[in-house]
Amino acid sequence: MMSEDKKVILEKWKKFAKEHNIELNPDIDTDLKAEVCAGNGEVCPCLPRWRLSCPCKEVLDDIKEADACYCMVFRKKGKKIDYTEHSKMTKKVREQLGIT
């Protein structure tokens, strides 16, 4: 059974994706990511101390750079993720945030 908070988050994500001509990544468990997001007060499921909302303000820049956001919740429409490029982007983000 899906919690009401998780439903709200999934709907918010779908609306955001549609507005920005991107998509929810069908290759990951978006329900699980939404559950984590709901449990953390709607902050980023992967970088909750640094990205204080989901979708975060960096999501579109992440997608421009690596075809998907840091958490891989969102990606370019119809585009398979290049995990080498995504790994480079996540490493760069961690370095910028001082995460080792």
N, C-alpha and C positions, 0 to 999 in steps of 0.2 A: 504494500500500500504506500502511495506517495504522500509525503507530508504536504500540507498547504504551502509552506514556505518554499519547498523545492519546486512545486508547480509554478509559483509566482516567479521564481528565478528562471526557470526554463522558458516561460512565456516572455520574460524580459529579454533573455538572450535571443530568442527567435525574432522578436521585434527589432532588436539592435542589429542582428545579422541582416535582416531584410532591408533596413534603412541604409545600411552601408554596403550592400551588394556583396556580402560575404556569407558564409554558412557555418552552422555548427558542424564540427568535425565528426563525421559518421564512423570514423575509425577508432574512437575512444568511447568510454562509458560516460556520456555527458550527464546521465542521471546521477552517477556517483559524484562527479565533480560538482553538480548542483547541490547534492546533499551536503558535501563538505562546505560549500559556499554558504548554504543556509545555516549550518551549524556554527559558522564563524562570523555571523553577522553580515553576510553578503560581501565580505572582502575577498580578494583574489584567493582561489583555493590553493595556489602553489607558492605565492609570495605574500602571505597575509600581513606581515609586518611592514612591507614596503609598498604594496599596491592595495590601497584601502577601499577599493570598490571593484566590482566585477559586473560588467566589463570595466576594465581600468582605462585610464586615459592613454596608456601606452599601447593598447591592443592594436590599433591601426598601424602604428609604426612597426610593431613586431611583425605584422602580416606583410607589410611592404618589404621588410628585410628578409624574412624567412618563410613566407607563405602561410604561417600560422602564428598565433599568439604564444607567449611563453608556456602557458598551461596546455596548449593545443586544444582548447575548447572551441576556438574560432579558427577558420582557415579561409584562404581564397576559394571562391566558388569553383567546384569541380577540379580542384588542384590537389594532387597527392603531395604529401609533405616530403620534402627532401630532408631526411634526418641529419645529414651532414651539415647542411646550412642551418637547420634549426639548432643543432648542438652548438654551432659557432655563435649564434645569436644569444642563446641562453648563457653561454660562458661569458660573453661580453656583458650581459645584464648583471650577472653575479659579480663580475669584477667591478662594474660601476657602483654597485650597491655595497661592495666590501664583504660579500659573502664568499667564504672559502670552502 
